[in-house]
């Protein structure tokens, strides 16, 4: 536990989560391995299921980049399940987008199309316009 005296400060798990998310956005496999492992360890230690879902998604991206498609799908499915439980549609949309990217990597057009369409639906529901446009572009592609 980190003491806070004046105001609030980011705790270790918050900082590691942000570094993990940046690594996902950049597709940085080296940083992903480092930060996804750290985030997962912290999330398990603190029983923080939301951050665990983010770690699962990050591992899913890591495995996809390494060509480990079955492991990628398993991790992305775990992330989606947790995000559904929390009702976090934007996070779920981001996870479906990564599933679409997995479909593209696998040359599985049906998986890609279905996942990108699910991402579009989630982003539309919450008005996440930049993500919505990116998902629509991926769906068209």
MIDRENNU-438224 format. One line per 8 residues: number of its first residue (from 1); for each residue x negated, y negated, z negated of N, C-alpha, C, O, CB. Coordinates in nm, 4 decimals. Each point is the difference from the previous one (the first is absolute). Glycine has a CB too. Example, Ala and Ser with C-alpha at 12.3 -4.5 7.8 and 13.67 -1.06 7.14 Angstrom:
BEGIN
1) -1.3190/0.5690/-0.7800/0.0890/-0.1190/0.0000/-0.0900/-0.1200/0.0000/-0.1036/0.0019/-0.0665/0.2928/0.1154/-0.0581  -0.1542/-0.2223/0.1966/-0.0820/-0.1190/-0.0060/0.0770/-0.1090/-0.0730/-0.0509/-0.1108/-0.0169/-0.0675/0.1736/0.2314 $
This chain:
BEGIN
1) -0.0844/0.1179/0.0000/0.0844/-0.1179/0.0000/-0.0888/-0.1240/0.0000/-0.1017/-0.0054/-0.0691/0.2864/0.1295/-0.0529  -0.1452/-0.2213/0.1990/-0.0774/-0.1232/0.0085/0.0753/-0.1112/-0.0714/0.1152/-0.0282/0.0328/-0.2183/0.1010/0.1862  0.0382/-0.1364/-0.3170/0.0709/-0.1067/-0.0730/0.0164/-0.1251/0.0856/-0.0856/-0.0332/0.0820/-0.0057/0.1230/-0.2967  0.2028/-0.1578/0.1933/0.0278/-0.1248/0.0698/0.0301/-0.1043/-0.1065/0.0910/0.0180/-0.0809/-0.0018/0.1012/0.2896  -0.1649/-0.2275/-0.2090/0.0218/-0.1034/-0.1012/0.0761/-0.1194/0.0544/0.0957/-0.0454/-0.0628/-0.3039/0.1187/-0.0478  0.1688/-0.1247/0.2245/0.0630/-0.1201/0.0562/0.0546/0.0325/0.1379/-0.0761/0.0073/0.0965/-0.0794/-0.1582/-0.2270  0.2851/0.1702/0.1411/0.0590/0.0324/0.1293/-0.0171/0.1480/0.0313/-0.0213/0.0829/-0.0885/-0.0245/-0.3162/0.1678  0.0557/0.2627/0.0481/-0.0163/0.1394/0.0381/-0.1169/0.0129/0.0949/-0.0399/-0.0961/0.0658/0.2851/0.1385/-0.0968 $
9) -0.2979/0.0747/0.0370/-0.1105/0.0280/0.0898/0.0248/0.1338/0.0657/0.0744/0.0831/-0.0520/-0.2347/-0.2181/-0.0883  0.0984/0.1552/0.2535/0.0145/0.1278/0.0687/-0.0766/0.1072/-0.0760/-0.1149/-0.0199/-0.0395/0.1416/-0.0970/0.2618  0.0375/0.2284/-0.2418/-0.0651/0.1132/-0.0646/-0.0684/0.0847/0.1056/0.0226/-0.0173/0.1198/0.1473/0.0170/-0.3061  -0.2529/0.0910/0.1410/-0.0792/0.0822/0.0912/0.0862/0.0691/0.1045/-0.0337/-0.0017/0.1184/-0.1308/0.0360/-0.3008  0.2750/0.0265/0.1408/0.0816/0.0729/0.0966/0.0631/-0.0939/0.1034/0.0223/0.0407/0.1141/0.0236/0.1317/-0.2899  -0.0166/-0.2981/0.1374/0.0517/-0.0965/0.0976/-0.1057/-0.0334/0.1048/0.0294/-0.0048/0.1194/0.1230/-0.0902/-0.2948  -0.2730/0.0724/0.1309/-0.1088/-0.0327/0.0931/-0.0311/0.1176/0.0927/-0.0211/-0.0189/0.1197/-0.0743/-0.1390/-0.2900  0.0926/0.2778/0.1154/-0.0298/0.1182/0.0816/0.1131/0.0236/0.1001/-0.0255/0.0401/0.1135/-0.1079/0.0619/-0.3034 $
17) 0.2578/-0.1265/0.1489/0.1125/0.0145/0.0924/-0.0155/-0.0962/0.1174/0.0204/0.0389/0.1150/0.1292/0.0324/-0.3052  -0.1850/-0.1952/0.1627/-0.0172/-0.0982/0.1064/-0.1147/0.0383/0.0935/0.0121/-0.0131/0.1218/0.0775/-0.1636/-0.2750  -0.1996/0.2236/0.0972/-0.1128/0.0436/0.0828/0.0392/0.1208/0.0859/-0.0437/0.0127/0.1144/-0.1172/-0.0987/-0.2890  0.2427/0.1731/0.1188/0.0488/0.1160/0.0750/0.0870/-0.0451/0.1161/-0.0148/0.0497/0.1117/0.0066/0.0907/-0.3197  0.0986/-0.2339/0.1829/0.0895/-0.0486/0.1049/-0.0767/-0.0713/0.1112/0.0344/0.0142/0.1173/0.1467/-0.0367/-0.2880  -0.2833/-0.0529/0.1358/-0.0827/-0.0657/0.1011/-0.0714/0.1046/0.0845/-0.0096/-0.0145/0.1219/-0.0214/-0.1854/-0.2724  -0.0190/0.3047/0.0869/-0.0675/0.1074/0.0738/0.0962/0.0687/0.0960/-0.0392/0.0367/0.1107/-0.1168/-0.0024/-0.3039  0.2813/-0.0164/0.1523/0.1013/0.0585/0.0885/0.0204/-0.0920/0.1205/-0.0023/0.0461/0.1142/0.1171/0.0682/-0.3109 $
25) -0.0952/-0.2420/0.1723/0.0250/-0.0944/0.1091/-0.1173/-0.0072/0.0971/0.0196/-0.0174/0.1203/0.1265/-0.1137/-0.2734  -0.2654/0.1440/0.1021/-0.1186/-0.0078/0.0860/-0.0340/0.1339/0.0648/-0.0789/0.0048/0.0944/-0.0061/-0.1877/-0.2395  0.1442/0.2921/0.0949/-0.0350/0.1320/0.0510/-0.1434/0.0359/-0.0335/-0.0672/0.0679/0.0777/0.2320/-0.0976/0.1058  -0.2118/-0.0152/-0.2980/-0.1375/0.0199/-0.0447/-0.0100/0.1320/-0.0766/0.0312/0.0057/-0.1190/-0.0683/-0.2565/0.1070  -0.0061/0.3558/0.0800/-0.0018/0.1346/-0.0582/-0.0895/0.0090/-0.1231/0.0353/0.0659/-0.0977/0.0081/0.0257/0.3244  -0.1570/-0.1563/-0.2227/-0.0920/0.0051/-0.1135/0.0620/-0.0661/-0.1234/-0.0021/0.0570/-0.1091/-0.1931/-0.0596/0.2683  0.2499/-0.1169/-0.1415/0.0644/-0.0693/-0.1114/0.1237/0.0761/-0.0464/0.0287/0.0050/-0.1196/-0.1145/-0.2246/0.2063  0.1585/0.2786/0.0067/0.1193/0.0776/-0.0368/-0.0357/0.1159/-0.0919/0.0654/0.0211/-0.1020/0.0408/-0.0841/0.3194 $
33) -0.2093/0.1377/-0.1818/-0.0401/0.1127/-0.0860/-0.0343/-0.0490/-0.1403/0.0378/0.0621/-0.0993/-0.1245/0.0619/0.3007  0.0157/-0.2343/-0.2087/-0.0410/-0.0542/-0.1302/0.1197/-0.0483/-0.0808/0.0200/0.0424/-0.1138/-0.2390/-0.1089/0.2138  0.2982/-0.0222/-0.0409/0.1056/-0.0646/-0.0763/0.1232/0.0876/-0.0196/0.0661/-0.0099/-0.1034/-0.1495/-0.2045/0.1906  0.1157/0.2998/0.0093/0.1140/0.0909/-0.0197/-0.0282/0.0945/-0.1163/0.0886/0.0284/-0.0806/-0.0312/-0.0419/0.3264  -0.1808/0.0618/-0.2541/-0.0368/0.0889/-0.1113/0.0093/-0.0734/-0.1334/0.0525/0.0535/-0.0977/-0.2044/0.0755/0.2509  0.1009/-0.2512/-0.1565/0.0059/-0.0782/-0.1239/0.1445/-0.0298/-0.0391/0.0373/0.0131/-0.1166/-0.2603/-0.1147/0.1713  0.3043/0.0613/0.0434/0.1389/-0.0337/-0.0294/0.0767/0.1226/-0.0485/0.0774/-0.0077/-0.0955/-0.0861/-0.1742/0.2680  -0.0132/0.2935/-0.1069/0.0692/0.1222/-0.0424/-0.0383/0.0372/-0.1426/0.0858/0.0372/-0.0801/-0.0798/0.0419/0.3180 $
41) -0.1333/-0.0890/-0.2691/-0.0453/0.0322/-0.1354/0.0647/-0.0923/-0.1035/0.0475/0.0465/-0.1036/-0.2650/0.0355/0.1983  0.2193/-0.2113/-0.0671/0.0617/-0.0955/-0.0920/0.1506/0.0219/-0.0119/0.0557/-0.0073/-0.1095/-0.2343/-0.1571/0.1672  0.2441/0.1912/0.0550/0.1450/0.0201/-0.0007/0.0383/0.1234/-0.0809/0.0980/-0.0015/-0.0745/-0.0836/-0.1089/0.2984  -0.0920/0.2164/-0.2086/0.0263/0.1226/-0.0774/-0.0270/-0.0269/-0.1482/0.0794/0.0375/-0.0863/-0.1409/0.1084/0.2857  -0.0506/-0.2108/-0.2274/-0.0361/-0.0304/-0.1393/0.1086/-0.0807/-0.0691/0.0359/0.0278/-0.1144/-0.2769/-0.0233/0.1779  0.2936/-0.1057/0.0075/0.0978/-0.0916/-0.0592/0.1447/0.0400/0.0273/0.0924/-0.0718/-0.0382/-0.2606/-0.1072/0.0626  0.1883/0.2932/0.0415/0.1333/0.0460/0.0377/0.0751/-0.1095/0.0768/0.1164/-0.0290/-0.0277/-0.1117/0.1806/-0.1743  -0.0742/-0.2109/0.2985/0.0556/-0.1093/0.0806/0.0386/0.0575/0.1366/-0.0807/0.0013/0.0930/-0.0611/-0.1782/-0.2145 $
49) 0.2648/0.2238/0.1320/0.0446/0.0722/0.1191/0.0067/-0.0891/0.1250/-0.0184/0.0491/0.1114/0.1477/0.1014/-0.2623  -0.1036/-0.2784/0.1336/0.0028/-0.0892/0.1154/-0.1394/-0.0113/0.0617/-0.0149/0.0098/0.1218/0.2067/-0.1379/-0.2240  -0.2922/0.1080/0.0201/-0.1367/-0.0059/0.0521/-0.0450/0.1367/0.0505/-0.0822/0.0087/0.0912/0.0308/-0.1961/-0.2499  0.1045/0.2932/0.1002/-0.0303/0.1335/0.0515/0.0537/0.0142/0.1423/-0.0656/0.0596/0.0854/0.0722/0.0354/-0.3197  0.1110/-0.1490/0.2596/0.0563/0.0044/0.1348/-0.0894/-0.0761/0.0980/-0.0217/0.0453/0.1124/0.2537/-0.0281/-0.2095  -0.2834/-0.1315/0.0550/-0.0913/-0.0765/0.0855/-0.1272/0.0806/0.0259/-0.0524/-0.0005/0.1114/0.1448/-0.2166/-0.2024  -0.1416/0.2857/-0.0106/-0.1187/0.0843/0.0167/0.0283/0.1141/0.0972/-0.0835/0.0318/0.0847/0.0091/-0.0897/-0.3178  0.1929/0.1199/0.2212/0.0363/0.1072/0.0944/-0.0005/-0.0523/0.1434/-0.0524/0.0654/0.0902/0.1920/0.0454/-0.2683 $
57) -0.0806/-0.2300/0.1992/0.0027/-0.0561/0.1344/-0.1431/-0.0267/0.0489/-0.0330/0.0290/0.1150/0.2601/-0.1326/-0.1612  -0.3098/0.0495/-0.0398/-0.1390/-0.0279/0.0381/-0.0733/0.1292/0.0357/-0.0755/0.0036/0.0971/0.0751/-0.2057/-0.2470  0.0222/0.3071/0.0725/-0.0609/0.1298/0.0340/0.0553/0.0509/0.1324/-0.0730/0.0595/0.0793/0.0434/-0.0062/-0.3239  0.1583/-0.0767/0.2687/0.0581/0.0408/0.1282/-0.0706/-0.0658/0.1167/-0.0292/0.0650/0.1004/0.2479/-0.0327/-0.2129  -0.2462/-0.1613/0.0996/-0.0724/-0.0720/0.1048/-0.1430/0.0536/0.0106/-0.0510/0.0208/0.1100/0.1930/-0.2271/-0.1494  -0.2049/0.2280/-0.0737/-0.1367/0.0533/-0.0017/-0.0073/0.1320/0.0744/-0.0877/0.0197/0.0842/0.0457/-0.1335/-0.3028  0.1334/0.2038/0.1881/0.0019/0.1318/0.0657/0.0293/-0.0127/0.1492/-0.0582/0.0717/0.0813/0.1337/0.0323/-0.2964  0.0152/-0.1958/0.2510/0.0284/-0.0197/0.1429/-0.1243/-0.0459/0.0737/-0.0311/0.0505/0.1078/0.2686/-0.1066/-0.1621 $
65) -0.3079/-0.0388/-0.0031/-0.1216/-0.0507/0.0643/-0.1065/0.1082/0.0152/-0.0818/-0.0044/0.0918/0.1318/-0.2202/-0.1868  -0.0480/0.3221/0.0035/-0.0967/0.1106/0.0044/0.0485/0.1149/0.0886/-0.0706/0.0996/0.0154/-0.0048/-0.1627/-0.2454  0.1950/0.0506/0.2884/0.0546/0.1067/0.0833/0.0593/0.1142/-0.0793/0.0241/0.1075/0.0548/-0.1892/-0.1687/0.1143  0.1889/0.0400/-0.2965/0.0573/0.1023/-0.0896/0.1506/-0.0246/-0.0086/0.0511/-0.0528/-0.0988/-0.2686/0.0731/-0.0369  0.2864/0.0196/0.2418/0.1386/-0.0404/0.0170/0.0965/0.0647/-0.0991/0.0939/-0.0657/-0.0448/-0.1469/0.0327/0.2821  0.0327/0.1587/-0.2724/0.0898/0.0646/-0.0967/-0.0126/-0.0659/-0.1373/0.1002/-0.0240/-0.0673/-0.1186/0.2412/0.1940  -0.1037/-0.2461/-0.1674/-0.0216/-0.0662/-0.1287/0.0584/-0.1412/0.0029/0.0566/-0.0458/-0.0993/-0.2660/0.1822/0.0620  0.1958/-0.2053/0.1507/0.0562/-0.1336/0.0150/0.1516/0.0039/-0.0176/0.0564/-0.0787/-0.0759/-0.2447/0.0159/0.2308 $
73) 0.2528/0.1537/-0.0851/0.1455/0.0095/-0.0082/0.0460/0.0316/-0.1419/0.0989/-0.0562/-0.0470/-0.0935/0.1309/0.2851  -0.0760/0.0144/-0.3062/0.0373/0.0362/-0.1371/-0.0074/-0.1203/-0.0926/0.0894/-0.0213/-0.0819/-0.1725/0.2533/0.1221  -0.0227/-0.3106/-0.0276/-0.0151/-0.1180/-0.0856/0.1035/-0.1076/0.0342/0.0561/-0.0629/-0.0897/-0.3014/0.1130/0.0690  0.2700/-0.0708/0.1474/0.0999/-0.0998/0.0391/0.1395/0.0418/-0.0468/0.0794/-0.0843/-0.0418/-0.2200/0.0223/0.2417  0.1702/0.1912/-0.1929/0.1287/0.0490/-0.0507/0.0125/-0.0246/-0.1503/0.1065/-0.0384/-0.0482/-0.1028/0.2130/0.2290  -0.1126/-0.1523/-0.2547/0.0028/-0.0254/-0.1447/0.0251/-0.1482/-0.0276/0.0784/-0.0350/-0.0883/-0.2364/0.2281/0.0500  0.0918/-0.2791/0.1138/0.0196/-0.1438/-0.0175/0.1449/-0.0377/0.0296/0.0622/-0.0735/-0.0767/-0.3028/0.0317/0.1383  0.2940/0.0919/0.0490/0.1380/-0.0326/0.0377/0.0985/0.0447/-0.1073/0.0944/-0.0722/-0.0319/-0.1573/0.0927/0.2732 $
81) 0.0413/0.0962/-0.2958/0.0897/0.0505/-0.1049/-0.0002/-0.0938/-0.1209/0.1061/-0.0331/-0.0530/-0.1478/0.2697/0.1306  -0.0765/-0.2794/-0.1210/-0.0070/-0.0895/-0.1153/0.0606/-0.1367/0.0312/0.0716/-0.0563/-0.0828/-0.2771/0.1766/0.0063  0.1775/-0.1736/0.1945/0.0573/-0.1303/0.0357/0.1516/0.0073/0.0111/0.0687/-0.0968/-0.0326/-0.2796/0.0395/0.1533  0.2649/0.1716/-0.0749/0.1467/0.0176/0.0034/0.0560/-0.0047/-0.1414/0.1025/-0.0636/-0.0247/-0.1198/0.2027/0.2346  -0.0500/-0.0716/-0.3026/0.0453/0.0015/-0.1400/0.0063/-0.1411/-0.0576/0.0895/-0.0318/-0.0783/-0.1891/0.2601/0.0502  0.0060/-0.3111/0.0664/-0.0043/-0.1377/-0.0496/0.0902/-0.0931/0.0790/0.0285/-0.1109/-0.0451/-0.2604/0.1520/-0.0301  0.2773/0.0016/0.1918/0.0840/-0.0851/0.0830/-0.0765/-0.1179/0.0591/0.0574/-0.1062/0.0241/0.1357/0.1736/-0.1637  -0.3206/-0.0486/0.1624/-0.0843/-0.1070/0.0535/-0.0071/0.0124/0.1514/-0.0884/0.0662/0.0544/-0.0469/-0.0739/-0.2677 $
89) 0.2278/-0.0557/0.2788/0.0178/0.0173/0.1442/-0.1181/-0.0511/0.0809/-0.0353/0.0604/0.1013/0.2783/-0.0795/-0.1375  -0.3048/-0.0907/-0.0059/-0.1147/-0.0502/0.0745/-0.1157/0.0998/-0.0076/-0.0653/0.0281/0.1005/0.1374/-0.2657/-0.1471  -0.0968/0.2902/-0.0724/-0.1063/0.0995/-0.0152/0.0338/0.1272/0.0780/-0.0881/0.0623/0.0592/0.0319/-0.1565/-0.2864  0.1817/0.1316/0.2268/0.0431/0.1167/0.0765/-0.0194/-0.0254/0.1493/-0.0452/0.0885/0.0727/0.2124/-0.0293/-0.2525  -0.1333/-0.1794/0.2256/-0.0218/-0.0356/0.1398/-0.1466/0.0081/0.0377/-0.0345/0.0490/0.1075/0.2335/-0.1964/-0.1175  -0.2849/0.0997/-0.0779/-0.1442/0.0065/0.0270/-0.0467/0.1454/0.0086/-0.0872/0.0336/0.0801/0.0547/-0.2540/-0.1984  0.0911/0.3052/0.0358/-0.0363/0.1417/0.0020/0.0494/0.0654/0.1286/-0.0724/0.0787/0.0610/0.0811/-0.0712/-0.3127  0.1146/-0.0393/0.2939/0.0504/0.0530/0.1273/-0.0867/-0.0485/0.1162/-0.0238/0.0744/0.0951/0.2578/-0.0680/-0.1893 $
97) -0.2812/-0.1307/0.0866/-0.0878/-0.0506/0.1054/-0.1264/0.0863/0.0079/-0.0450/0.0344/0.1093/0.1346/-0.2698/-0.1429  -0.1460/0.2699/-0.0807/-0.1195/0.0849/-0.0007/0.0313/0.1403/0.0511/-0.0844/0.0634/0.0632/-0.0058/-0.1958/-0.2556  0.2113/0.1809/0.1653/0.0413/0.1289/0.0562/0.0084/-0.0088/0.1521/-0.0351/0.0943/0.0709/0.1626/-0.0413/-0.2817  -0.0805/-0.1680/0.2597/0.0027/-0.0216/0.1448/-0.1397/0.0014/0.0583/-0.0231/0.0586/0.1057/0.2314/-0.1918/-0.1308  -0.3019/0.0685/-0.0437/-0.1396/0.0014/0.0449/-0.0553/0.1418/-0.0008/-0.0792/0.0362/0.0870/0.0481/-0.2688/-0.1751  0.0722/0.3126/-0.0090/-0.0404/0.1400/-0.0036/0.0562/0.0727/0.1214/-0.0709/0.0778/0.0637/0.0620/-0.0828/-0.3159  0.1348/-0.0193/0.2848/0.0602/0.0604/0.1186/-0.0768/-0.0356/0.1259/-0.0216/0.0852/0.0861/0.2431/-0.0935/-0.1981  -0.2630/-0.1171/0.1231/-0.0797/-0.0426/0.1154/-0.1321/0.0751/0.0026/-0.0413/0.0499/0.1047/0.1484/-0.2775/-0.1108 $
105) -0.1735/0.2359/-0.1084/-0.1288/0.0700/-0.0070/0.0125/0.1472/0.0359/-0.0900/0.0584/0.0603/0.0182/-0.2190/-0.2353  0.1834/0.2191/0.1375/0.0265/0.1415/0.0301/0.0502/0.0220/0.1423/0.0130/0.1141/0.0441/0.0381/-0.0808/-0.2843  -0.0234/-0.1398/0.3110/0.0646/0.0060/0.1317/0.1373/0.0655/-0.0124/0.0430/0.0747/0.0879/-0.2685/-0.0621/0.0260  0.2937/-0.0422/-0.2252/0.1348/0.0496/-0.0262/0.0958/-0.1180/0.0182/0.0305/-0.0727/-0.0945/-0.1143/0.2538/-0.0689  0.1307/-0.1980/0.2880/0.0831/-0.1155/0.0340/0.1288/-0.0037/-0.0810/0.0454/-0.1080/-0.0379/-0.1415/0.1128/0.2668  0.1559/0.1105/-0.2561/0.1250/0.0024/-0.0770/-0.0228/-0.0496/-0.1422/0.0778/-0.0803/-0.0516/0.0041/0.2719/0.1911  -0.1884/-0.1438/-0.2025/-0.0315/-0.0440/-0.1363/-0.0276/-0.1499/-0.0021/0.0493/-0.0717/-0.0871/-0.1431/0.2993/0.0333  0.0151/-0.2744/0.1496/-0.0342/-0.1420/0.0055/0.1264/-0.0838/0.0173/0.0215/-0.0963/-0.0736/-0.2474/0.1522/0.1714 $
113) 0.3081/-0.0199/-0.0021/0.1220/-0.0762/0.0296/0.0935/-0.0016/-0.1212/0.0498/-0.1057/-0.0387/-0.0705/0.1671/0.2825  0.0439/0.0539/-0.3026/0.0901/0.0091/-0.1149/-0.0533/-0.0810/-0.1188/0.0758/-0.0710/-0.0660/-0.0030/0.2990/0.1440  -0.2013/-0.2172/-0.1045/-0.0593/-0.0704/-0.1144/-0.0003/-0.1500/0.0209/0.0324/-0.0753/-0.0918/-0.1742/0.2738/0.0462  0.1053/-0.2440/0.1665/0.0029/-0.1436/0.0272/0.1433/-0.0534/-0.0079/0.0215/-0.1118/-0.0467/-0.2255/0.1353/0.1933  0.3015/0.0546/-0.1019/0.1403/-0.0424/-0.0088/0.0430/-0.0121/-0.1469/0.0724/-0.0929/-0.0358/-0.0233/0.2054/0.2577  -0.0930/-0.0203/-0.3054/0.0313/-0.0085/-0.1432/-0.0658/-0.1239/-0.0608/0.0597/-0.0681/-0.0834/-0.0410/0.3201/0.0698  -0.1418/-0.2808/0.0559/-0.0684/-0.1200/-0.0493/0.0785/-0.1240/0.0402/0.0193/-0.0901/-0.0817/-0.2429/0.2065/0.0962  0.2690/-0.1222/0.1102/0.0792/-0.1138/0.0475/0.1233/-0.0175/-0.0883/0.0307/-0.1114/-0.0423/-0.1123/0.1487/0.2789 $
121) 0.1514/0.0708/-0.2643/0.1222/-0.0084/-0.0815/-0.0295/-0.0540/-0.1402/0.0749/-0.0831/-0.0516/0.0210/0.2754/0.1813  -0.2029/-0.1460/-0.1901/-0.0337/-0.0469/-0.1355/-0.0404/-0.1466/0.0021/0.0420/-0.0767/-0.0866/-0.1152/0.3082/0.0241  -0.0074/-0.2714/0.1596/-0.0434/-0.1391/0.0084/0.1160/-0.0936/0.0321/0.0064/-0.1114/-0.0520/-0.2314/0.1903/0.1250  0.3172/-0.0339/0.0129/0.1189/-0.0808/0.0296/0.0823/-0.0224/-0.1265/0.0502/-0.1098/-0.0239/-0.0460/0.2003/0.2588  0.0089/0.0144/-0.3153/0.0838/-0.0070/-0.1197/-0.0498/-0.1034/-0.0999/0.0795/-0.0572/-0.0747/-0.0234/0.2961/0.1082  -0.1862/-0.2634/-0.0356/-0.0539/-0.0951/-0.0969/-0.0496/-0.1292/0.0655/-0.0520/-0.0884/-0.0681/-0.0114/0.2819/-0.0748  0.0795/-0.2040/0.2739/-0.0409/-0.1216/0.0688/-0.1498/-0.0216/0.0047/-0.0465/-0.1139/-0.0026/0.2593/0.0191/-0.0667  -0.2887/0.2026/0.0761/-0.1469/-0.0086/0.0060/-0.0414/-0.0225/0.1453/-0.0399/0.0931/0.0698/0.0137/0.0597/-0.2731 $
129) 0.0363/-0.2765/0.2466/-0.0126/-0.0323/0.1428/-0.1343/0.0365/0.0632/0.0006/0.0617/0.1065/0.1567/-0.2434/-0.1508  -0.2715/0.1480/-0.0140/-0.1258/0.0390/0.0667/-0.0136/0.1520/0.0138/-0.0429/0.0503/0.1038/-0.0635/-0.2576/-0.1954  0.1433/0.2788/-0.0139/-0.0071/0.1460/0.0056/0.1034/0.0556/0.0974/-0.0267/0.0972/0.0708/-0.0554/-0.0925/-0.3079  0.1986/-0.0657/0.2406/0.1047/0.0419/0.0924/-0.0475/-0.0135/0.1441/0.0194/0.0915/0.0801/0.1556/-0.1604/-0.2462  -0.2360/-0.0423/0.1995/-0.0482/-0.0203/0.1362/-0.1096/0.0998/0.0352/-0.0036/0.0521/0.1115/0.0616/-0.2945/-0.1293  -0.1462/0.2687/-0.0761/-0.1067/0.0976/0.0237/0.0584/0.1397/0.0218/-0.0454/0.0729/0.0882/-0.1120/-0.2110/-0.2285  0.2571/0.1755/0.0610/0.0638/0.1314/0.0141/0.0769/0.0097/0.1312/-0.0030/0.1035/0.0667/0.0206/-0.0864/-0.3162  0.0518/-0.1258/0.2867/0.0725/0.0004/0.1293/-0.0991/0.0145/0.1160/0.0261/0.0735/0.0952/0.1572/-0.2192/-0.1941 $
137) -0.2956/0.0763/0.0909/-0.1013/0.0107/0.1052/-0.0545/0.1423/0.0083/-0.0214/0.0523/0.1094/-0.0388/-0.2941/-0.1430  0.0379/0.3038/-0.0812/-0.0492/0.1388/-0.0023/0.1054/0.0941/0.0582/-0.0329/0.0937/0.0727/-0.1091/-0.1445/-0.2759  0.2675/0.0256/0.1711/0.1081/0.0831/0.0518/0.0108/-0.0127/0.1516/0.0239/0.0991/0.0689/0.0981/-0.1246/-0.2863  -0.1391/-0.0945/0.2693/0.0025/-0.0196/0.1446/-0.1197/0.0677/0.0685/0.0100/0.0480/0.1129/0.1108/-0.2654/-0.1488  -0.2330/0.2200/-0.0350/-0.1227/0.0551/0.0577/0.0019/0.1486/0.0020/-0.0959/0.0624/0.0455/-0.0261/-0.2581/-0.1226 $
